[in-house]
Amino acid sequence: MPITNRQISKLFKLGASLLELNDDNQFKSRAYENAAFAVRQFGEPLVNMTDAELEKLPGIGKTLSNKITQIANTGSYEELDRLLELTPPGLIELLRIKGLGAKKIKTLWMEAGITSPEGLLQACLDNRLVDIKGFGKKTQDSIIELIHFFFENKNRFLYAEAESEMNEVLKHLENHESVEKIAYTGEMRRKMPVIDKIEFLILLKKGKNLEDVLKEAEESITVSEDGYKTTYMDIPVFFWELMKSEDWAEQLMRTTGNEKHLALLSKDSFQKAQSEEDIYAKNNIPYIIPEMREGRDEVEIMQGIKAEDIIKYEDLKGCVHNHSTYSDGANTLQEMALYCKGMGMQYFGICDHSQTAVYASGMKPYKVHEQWKEIDKLNAQLAPFKIFKGIESDILGTGALDYEEDILKQFDFVVASVHSNIKMKEEDANKRLLKAIENPYTTILGHMTARLLLQRPGFPVDHKLIIDACAANNVVIEINADPHRLDMDWHWYSYAMSKNIMFSINPDSHETGTMANMYFGVCVARKGGITNNRVLNTFTLEQIEDYFNRKKAGTL
């Protein structure tokens, strides 16, 4: 399986961290950080390019092109291998803990001999970090929380990463001469945002052996005494081997739904089932799409809607909440808009960061006016495609939005998000969000809890209180489609639907390629049974323009 740009980027980022741990060469470490960022921007696979072609790419050059060639041939590069030999394996695990960073880890290693998450937790419990310069009691307590979160999520994987690996396995097995039929199932088929393993239902041709088949697929899967794993991410893979083709529908149903969902179905209904639809019909239950089979309220939801009305990726008409080089994006406004247009969308919403977000090169008022002028120029060129003038306004500590009213009122729409001081108590978080929601210029509430899946929990909020406030103030709730966020959490979608909330599936894209992350937002929206008429960016250009205008006029 060819090495992807994403995998090359991760190797360079790891190299940057290991350099900081071992060599204390900040210049060289920063060069690798920049390289990791640059590699992710290229649309074409770098491993398919020659050294001469690589050298000409911005941010690469001769030194990095040689390393990319090494990665393409061996899966690593010499300097990274050297650094890995110098580094205790437990430090690599510590680097995966969001909120630590190589600088702190090096201090812990050099001054306290800490070389693993387990060792760090024990040091915290023994109160040994308080005497280390730059730490203290507050930092120690915070680290304890980070480590517990790390252990809770260890050996778990983002759906988006797992899907990429799953597709590689499928590619090698779907057309294999020994395979009669194969489908993915389990957590993957239910599109769980975080998964523990990839599962397949497989039917082999008579006389064929599963392990022999899998050994032939060694480019995408490894076979060992411990079982099967994907080649590049070591995600566990499990195969449900079927003996008779007539049992396909029954076993696909049994391996997809969780125990609570399967308990809704009679055992007799599985016998001689021709399809999953057949099983539901025998139970007088409307067809439940695979994503929703969680044993929650899916039956009640589907009593009032049709499966074909649940949101699909092709229902999307536009892409809102995107960033450009006006703040911390990798591509220019024009590049982002043209890419969106090339996706077949009717409109594009730019939402660069507001001025308070200094860490993200937030836009001062003069910069906002510069962007508006460029938008007017591009809209004249690209019509009927349209760029909407949006902003991702920081929700300040007081709950106020960034910028004065004379600027806020000129945006077509405003995404209000929390980015700073996220370690709040629930009461403080609720007050902060409620004030922002009640602001007449707030169109969309962005990533409600600021969580990062597998990296940090979101701040606590009273979801019902916040959803009710959005309903009362005609504020759209964002489904942030970044696979690390998928925030607001899907468990609350049905409640929000009952309050007639509008959602917006937004990629929060900082580069052209990640606009496609809207797909993952659709996956999680389907888990909550969200219908296409409740998603803002399924509106046509005329409809969403009218919506924005009525929101600004207070006539929704």
matplotlib code that plots the C-alpha trace (Angstrom):
import matplotlib.pyplot as plt

x = [0.0, 1.6, 2.6, 0.1, 1.0, -0.7, 1.6, 4.7, 3.5, 3.1, 6.6, 8.1, 6.1, 7.4, 10.9, 10.5, 9.4, 12.2, 14.8, 13.5, 13.8, 17.3, 19.3, 18.0, 18.2, 15.2, 16.1, 16.1, 13.1, 11.1, 12.2, 10.6, 7.4, 7.2, 7.8, 5.0, 2.7, 3.8, 3.5, -0.2, -1.0, -0.1, -3.0, -0.8, 0.8, 4.4, 5.7, 4.8, 7.1, 10.8, 13.5, 13.7, 10.0, 10.0, 12.9, 10.9, 7.9, 7.6, 8.7, 10.5, 13.9, 16.7, 17.2, 13.5, 13.0, 15.7, 13.8, 10.5, 12.2, 13.5, 10.0, 8.5, 11.1, 11.3, 8.4, 10.8, 14.0, 17.5, 17.4, 14.1, 15.4, 18.4, 16.2, 13.9, 16.9, 17.9, 14.4, 12.8, 9.6, 7.5, 8.4, 6.8, 3.6, 3.9, 4.2, 0.7, -0.8, -2.4, -1.3, 2.2, 4.5, 8.1, 9.5, 7.7, 8.4, 12.1, 12.1, 10.4, 12.8, 16.0, 15.1, 12.8, 13.8, 10.2, 10.0, 6.4, 2.8, 2.7, 5.8, 4.4, 1.1, 2.9, 5.1, 2.0, 0.4, 3.6, 3.5, 6.9, 6.2, 5.6, 9.3, 10.2, 10.6, 7.8, 5.3, 3.7, 0.5, -2.0, 0.0, 0.4, -3.4, -4.0, -1.5, -3.3, -6.5, -4.6, -3.1, -6.4, -8.0, -5.1, -5.4, -9.2, -8.7, -5.6, -5.8, -8.9, -9.0, -10.8, -13.4, -11.8, -8.4, -9.9, -12.0, -8.9, -7.3, -10.5, -10.8, -7.3, -8.1, -11.3, -9.4, -7.2, -10.0, -13.1, -11.7, -9.7, -10.2, -11.0, -13.5, -17.2, -18.5, -17.2, -18.6, -17.5, -19.7, -19.8, -18.7, -17.4, -20.8, -22.5, -20.0, -19.0, -16.8, -14.2, -13.7, -11.8, -11.5, -12.5, -14.8, -15.6, -18.2, -16.6, -17.8, -15.0, -15.4, -15.5, -12.2, -10.5, -8.7, -9.1, -5.6, -4.1, -6.2, -5.1, -1.5, -1.8, -3.1, 0.0, 0.2, -2.9, -3.0, -0.6, -1.1, 0.4, -0.3, -2.1, -4.5, -4.9, -4.0, -3.9, -0.4, 0.1, -1.9, -2.0, -5.8, -7.1, -9.1, -11.7, -13.3, -16.7, -16.4, -19.7, -20.2, -23.4, -24.5, -28.1, -27.1, -25.7, -28.6, -29.0, -25.3, -24.9, -27.7, -26.3, -22.8, -23.9, -26.3, -25.2, -26.9, -29.5, -30.6, -30.7, -32.9, -35.6, -35.9, -37.5, -35.2, -37.7, -37.5, -33.9, -34.7, -34.5, -34.3, -33.7, -32.5, -32.2, -35.3, -37.1, -36.1, -37.4, -40.7, -41.2, -40.9, -43.3, -40.4, -39.5, -36.1, -33.3, -30.2, -27.0, -25.6, -28.5, -28.6, -27.5, -30.6, -31.5, -34.5, -34.0, -37.4, -39.2, -37.2, -37.9, -41.7, -41.9, -39.5, -38.4, -34.9, -34.4, -35.0, -32.0, -29.1, -26.7, -23.5, -25.0, -27.7, -25.1, -25.2, -22.5, -19.6, -19.5, -17.0, -13.6, -10.3, -7.8, -4.4, -6.2, -5.9, -4.4, -5.4, -2.9, -4.6, -5.7, -9.3, -9.4, -7.9, -10.4, -13.4, -12.4, -11.8, -15.3, -16.8, -14.9, -16.6, -19.9, -21.1, -23.2, -21.6, -18.7, -18.6, -15.3, -14.9, -11.4, -10.6, -11.5, -9.0, -8.8, -7.4, -3.9, -2.6, -4.4, -3.5, -7.0, -8.1, -7.9, -10.7, -8.5, -7.9, -11.6, -12.3, -9.5, -11.1, -14.5, -13.1, -11.5, -14.8, -16.7, -14.1, -14.2, -18.0, -18.1, -15.8, -17.4, -21.1, -23.5, -21.3, -21.1, -18.7, -20.5, -18.7, -18.5, -16.3, -15.5, -15.9, -14.3, -16.7, -14.9, -14.7, -17.7, -19.8, -19.5, -18.6, -15.3, -15.5, -17.8, -21.4, -20.5, -18.4, -20.5, -23.6, -21.8, -21.0, -23.4, -23.2, -21.3, -20.0, -19.5, -16.9, -15.0, -11.2, -9.7, -10.0, -11.7, -11.1, -14.5, -16.9, -20.3, -22.1, -19.5, -19.6, -23.3, -23.4, -20.7, -22.5, -25.9, -24.8, -23.2, -26.4, -28.5, -26.4, -28.5, -25.5, -24.8, -25.9, -24.2, -22.8, -19.5, -18.0, -20.1, -17.7, -14.3, -13.5, -10.8, -11.6, -8.9, -7.0, -9.0, -12.6, -14.8, -15.8, -19.0, -22.2, -25.9, -26.8, -30.5, -30.2, -27.9, -30.1, -33.2, -31.5, -30.4, -34.0, -35.4, -32.9, -32.9, -29.2, -28.0, -25.9, -22.8, -21.8, -18.1, -17.0, -13.3, -12.9, -11.1, -14.2, -17.6, -19.0, -21.9, -21.9, -24.4, -26.2, -28.0, -29.2, -32.6, -33.3, -32.2, -34.4, -37.4, -36.8, -36.7, -33.0, -31.2, -27.8, -24.9, -22.4, -19.1, -15.6, -13.8, -11.4, -8.0, -6.9, -8.6, -8.4, -10.2, -13.4, -14.2, -14.4, -18.1, -18.5, -17.6, -20.1, -22.7, -21.8, -22.3, -25.5, -27.0, -26.3, -28.7, -31.3, -31.0, -33.1, -31.8, -34.4, -32.8, -29.3, -28.6, -26.1, -28.5, -30.2, -29.8, -27.9, -31.1, -32.5, -29.5, -29.1, -32.7, -32.0, -29.0, -30.9, -33.9, -31.7, -30.0, -33.3, -34.7, -37.6, -36.9]
y = [0.0, 3.3, 5.7, 8.7, 12.3, 12.2, 9.4, 11.2, 14.3, 12.3, 10.9, 14.4, 15.6, 12.7, 13.5, 17.2, 16.1, 13.6, 16.2, 18.5, 15.6, 14.4, 17.0, 20.3, 21.7, 24.0, 25.2, 21.7, 20.7, 23.7, 22.7, 19.3, 20.9, 23.1, 20.2, 18.2, 21.1, 21.6, 17.9, 17.8, 20.6, 18.7, 17.1, 14.7, 11.7, 12.7, 9.1, 9.1, 12.0, 11.9, 13.5, 16.3, 17.0, 16.9, 19.4, 22.0, 21.8, 24.7, 23.8, 20.6, 21.1, 18.5, 17.3, 16.6, 15.1, 12.5, 11.7, 11.3, 8.9, 6.9, 6.8, 5.6, 2.8, 1.7, 3.4, 5.6, 7.7, 7.2, 10.2, 9.1, 5.6, 7.0, 9.2, 6.3, 4.2, 7.1, 7.5, 5.3, 3.9, 5.3, 8.8, 8.2, 7.4, 10.6, 12.6, 11.3, 13.0, 16.3, 19.2, 17.9, 18.7, 17.8, 20.6, 19.5, 15.9, 16.5, 18.4, 15.4, 13.0, 14.9, 16.1, 13.4, 10.3, 9.9, 7.8, 6.6, 7.6, 5.1, 6.7, 10.2, 9.3, 7.8, 10.8, 13.0, 10.8, 11.0, 14.8, 14.9, 17.4, 20.3, 20.8, 20.8, 24.3, 25.2, 22.8, 23.2, 21.9, 23.2, 21.8, 18.5, 18.2, 19.0, 16.3, 13.7, 14.5, 14.2, 10.9, 9.4, 10.5, 9.0, 5.6, 5.6, 6.1, 4.1, 1.6, 3.4, 5.1, 7.9, 6.6, 8.7, 7.1, 3.6, 4.0, 4.8, 1.6, -0.4, 0.7, -0.5, -4.0, -4.0, -3.1, -6.1, -8.6, -7.5, -8.9, -11.7, -14.9, -16.8, -14.3, -14.8, -11.8, -9.3, -6.3, -4.2, -4.4, -3.6, -0.2, 0.8, 0.2, 2.1, 5.0, 5.3, 8.5, 6.4, 2.7, -0.2, -2.5, -3.0, -5.9, -7.7, -10.3, -12.6, -15.5, -17.6, -19.9, -23.5, -25.1, -21.7, -20.9, -17.5, -17.2, -18.1, -15.4, -12.8, -13.6, -12.8, -9.3, -8.5, -5.0, -3.9, -6.4, -8.2, -11.7, -12.8, -15.0, -12.0, -11.9, -9.4, -5.8, -3.1, -2.5, 1.2, 2.0, -1.4, -1.2, -4.7, -6.4, -9.1, -11.4, -13.0, -16.0, -17.1, -20.7, -20.4, -17.5, -17.8, -16.6, -13.3, -11.0, -12.5, -12.3, -8.8, -7.7, -9.5, -8.2, -4.6, -3.6, -3.5, -5.8, -3.2, -2.8, -6.5, -7.0, -5.1, -7.9, -11.3, -14.3, -15.8, -12.8, -13.7, -17.1, -17.4, -13.6, -12.4, -8.9, -6.6, -4.8, -8.2, -8.6, -5.2, -5.8, -9.0, -7.0, -4.2, -1.8, 0.7, 0.1, 1.5, 2.6, 0.9, 4.1, 4.4, 0.8, 1.8, 0.6, 4.2, 6.0, 5.0, 3.2, 6.3, 8.6, 6.4, 6.3, 9.9, 10.0, 7.9, 6.4, 8.2, 11.6, 11.2, 13.5, 12.2, 13.8, 14.5, 16.7, 19.3, 22.4, 24.5, 24.6, 27.1, 27.7, 27.7, 29.5, 31.0, 32.7, 35.8, 34.0, 30.5, 28.7, 27.2, 28.3, 31.7, 32.8, 32.4, 28.9, 27.8, 29.2, 27.7, 24.3, 24.5, 25.4, 22.5, 20.2, 21.1, 23.4, 26.5, 28.7, 29.0, 30.6, 32.1, 32.2, 33.3, 33.9, 37.1, 39.6, 38.2, 34.9, 36.2, 32.6, 32.0, 35.4, 36.7, 39.5, 43.1, 45.3, 46.6, 43.0, 42.3, 45.2, 43.9, 40.5, 42.0, 43.8, 40.6, 38.7, 41.4, 41.0, 37.2, 37.1, 39.2, 36.7, 33.5, 34.2, 32.5, 30.8, 33.0, 33.6, 34.6, 37.1, 35.1, 35.2, 32.7, 35.1, 34.2, 34.0, 36.0, 35.1, 37.3, 35.7, 38.7, 38.3, 39.7, 43.0, 46.0, 46.0, 48.2, 45.4, 42.4, 43.7, 43.8, 40.0, 37.8, 35.3, 34.8, 31.5, 32.0, 29.6, 29.2, 28.8, 30.2, 29.5, 26.2, 24.8, 26.0, 24.7, 23.8, 26.8, 29.2, 27.5, 27.7, 31.4, 32.1, 30.2, 31.6, 35.2, 34.4, 32.6, 35.5, 37.9, 38.9, 38.6, 34.9, 32.8, 29.5, 28.1, 26.5, 23.3, 23.5, 21.9, 22.4, 18.7, 16.9, 13.2, 10.9, 14.1, 16.1, 16.1, 19.1, 21.5, 20.5, 22.1, 21.5, 20.3, 20.7, 24.2, 25.2, 23.5, 25.2, 28.6, 28.0, 27.1, 30.2, 32.5, 30.8, 29.9, 27.1, 24.4, 23.3, 19.7, 20.3, 17.7, 17.7, 14.0, 15.1, 17.1, 15.9, 18.4, 18.7, 15.1, 12.9, 11.7, 15.0, 15.3, 13.7, 16.1, 19.0, 17.7, 17.7, 21.4, 22.1, 23.1, 23.7, 22.2, 23.1, 20.4, 22.4, 21.1, 23.9, 23.6, 25.3, 23.9, 22.9, 19.1, 19.0, 20.5, 16.9, 16.2, 17.2, 13.6, 12.6, 15.2, 13.6, 10.2, 11.3, 13.3, 10.1, 8.4, 10.9, 10.6, 14.2, 14.8, 16.8, 19.6, 20.4, 21.0, 24.6, 23.8, 21.6, 24.9, 26.2, 29.5, 31.4, 29.7, 30.2, 33.8, 34.4, 32.7, 34.8, 38.0, 37.1, 36.2, 39.6, 41.3, 39.3, 37.9, 34.2]
z = [0.0, -1.0, 1.8, 2.0, 2.4, 5.8, 6.9, 5.7, 7.6, 10.8, 10.5, 10.1, 13.0, 15.1, 14.0, 15.1, 18.6, 18.9, 17.8, 20.6, 23.1, 22.1, 20.2, 21.6, 18.0, 17.8, 14.3, 12.9, 14.9, 13.5, 10.0, 10.4, 11.9, 8.9, 6.6, 8.3, 7.6, 4.0, 3.1, 4.1, 1.7, -1.5, -3.4, -5.3, -3.6, -3.0, -3.2, -6.9, -7.6, -8.6, -6.5, -9.0, -8.8, -5.0, -4.8, -6.7, -4.3, -1.9, 1.6, 0.5, -1.0, -1.5, 2.1, 2.6, -0.9, 0.0, 3.2, 1.4, -1.0, 2.0, 3.5, 0.2, 0.0, 3.7, 5.6, 7.6, 7.2, 8.6, 11.0, 12.5, 13.0, 14.8, 17.1, 17.9, 19.0, 21.4, 22.8, 25.5, 24.0, 26.8, 25.8, 22.4, 24.3, 26.3, 23.1, 22.2, 25.3, 24.2, 26.5, 27.4, 24.4, 23.8, 25.9, 29.1, 28.4, 28.1, 31.4, 33.1, 31.5, 32.3, 35.8, 37.2, 35.1, 33.9, 30.7, 30.5, 31.1, 34.1, 35.6, 35.1, 36.8, 39.8, 40.0, 40.1, 42.8, 44.8, 44.5, 42.9, 40.1, 42.3, 42.9, 39.2, 37.7, 35.4, 36.9, 40.3, 42.0, 39.4, 36.4, 38.3, 38.8, 35.1, 34.1, 36.2, 34.3, 30.9, 31.8, 32.9, 29.7, 27.8, 29.4, 28.9, 25.2, 24.6, 21.8, 20.3, 16.9, 15.1, 12.6, 9.8, 10.2, 10.6, 7.5, 5.4, 6.7, 6.2, 2.6, 1.9, 3.3, 1.2, -1.9, -1.5, -0.6, -2.6, -5.9, -4.4, -6.3, -3.1, -1.7, -2.6, -0.6, 2.0, 3.8, 6.8, 9.9, 13.6, 14.9, 11.5, 9.8, 12.6, 11.9, 15.5, 15.8, 17.8, 17.3, 18.9, 15.9, 12.3, 11.6, 8.4, 7.4, 4.8, 2.7, 1.0, -1.9, -1.1, 0.0, 0.7, 3.9, 5.5, 6.9, 3.5, 1.9, 4.5, 4.1, 0.4, 1.4, 3.4, 1.9, 3.9, 6.8, 9.0, 10.3, 13.6, 16.6, 18.2, 15.3, 12.4, 12.2, 9.6, 8.2, 9.0, 12.1, 13.9, 14.2, 15.2, 12.5, 13.1, 10.6, 10.9, 8.6, 7.1, 5.9, 3.9, 1.6, 2.6, 6.1, 4.8, 5.8, 9.2, 10.1, 8.7, 10.9, 14.0, 13.6, 12.8, 15.6, 19.2, 21.8, 22.8, 19.2, 18.5, 21.6, 19.8, 17.2, 17.7, 17.1, 14.7, 12.4, 11.5, 10.1, 6.3, 6.0, 2.5, 3.6, 6.6, 5.4, 5.6, 9.3, 10.2, 8.4, 10.3, 13.5, 12.3, 12.7, 10.0, 8.4, 10.6, 8.8, 10.0, 11.6, 14.0, 15.4, 18.9, 20.9, 21.9, 20.4, 16.7, 16.5, 17.7, 15.4, 12.3, 13.1, 11.9, 9.0, 6.0, 5.7, 2.4, 4.1, 6.4, 5.4, 2.7, 1.5, -2.0, -0.3, 0.6, -1.5, 0.1, 2.5, 5.4, 8.2, 6.3, 6.9, 4.6, 4.7, 6.0, 9.4, 10.0, 6.8, 4.3, 1.1, -0.2, -0.2, -4.0, -3.8, -1.2, -3.1, -6.4, -4.7, -3.2, -6.6, -8.1, -5.6, -7.3, -4.4, -5.0, -2.3, 0.1, 3.6, 4.7, 8.5, 9.3, 13.0, 14.7, 16.1, 19.7, 18.3, 18.1, 18.1, 14.8, 13.2, 13.9, 11.6, 12.8, 11.4, 8.5, 7.5, 7.5, 5.1, 2.9, 2.8, 2.0, -1.0, -2.3, -1.8, -3.8, -6.6, -6.6, -6.5, -9.6, -11.4, -10.1, -10.2, -9.9, -7.3, -4.2, -1.3, 1.9, 4.2, 7.5, 10.6, 13.3, 16.2, 19.4, 22.3, 24.9, 28.6, 29.3, 26.5, 24.3, 20.6, 19.2, 17.3, 17.8, 16.5, 13.5, 12.1, 13.3, 11.5, 8.1, 8.1, 6.2, 9.0, 12.3, 13.7, 17.4, 19.0, 22.3, 21.7, 24.9, 28.7, 28.0, 31.4, 32.8, 35.3, 33.8, 35.3, 33.9, 30.5, 30.3, 31.1, 28.5, 25.8, 26.7, 26.3, 22.9, 21.8, 22.8, 20.8, 17.7, 15.4, 16.3, 13.3, 14.2, 17.5, 16.6, 18.1, 21.3, 23.8, 22.0, 22.5, 20.6, 20.3, 21.9, 22.9, 25.3, 26.7, 25.9, 28.6, 30.5, 29.4, 30.1, 26.6, 27.0, 28.3, 25.4, 22.8, 24.2, 24.0, 20.4, 19.6, 21.3, 19.5, 16.1, 16.3, 14.2, 15.9, 14.1, 13.6, 13.3, 10.7, 11.6, 12.5, 15.8, 16.8, 15.6, 18.1, 19.1, 20.1, 18.2, 21.3, 21.5, 17.9, 18.5, 21.3, 19.2, 16.3, 18.7, 19.4, 15.6, 15.7, 12.4, 12.0, 9.8, 8.8, 8.7, 7.9, 9.8, 6.9, 7.1, 3.7, 0.5, 0.9, 4.3, 2.9, 2.1, 5.8, 5.5, 4.7, 8.3, 9.6, 7.4, 8.9, 12.4, 11.5, 10.1, 13.5, 15.1, 12.3, 11.2, 8.1, 5.2, 5.7, 9.1, 7.7, 6.7, 4.0, 2.1, 1.2, -2.3, -2.7, -2.9, 0.2, 2.4, 1.3, 2.3, 5.6, 6.4, 5.5, 7.7, 10.6, 10.4, 10.2, 13.1, 11.0, 11.1]

ax = plt.figure().add_subplot(projection="3d")
ax.plot(x, y, z, "-o")
ax.set_aspect("equal")
plt.show()
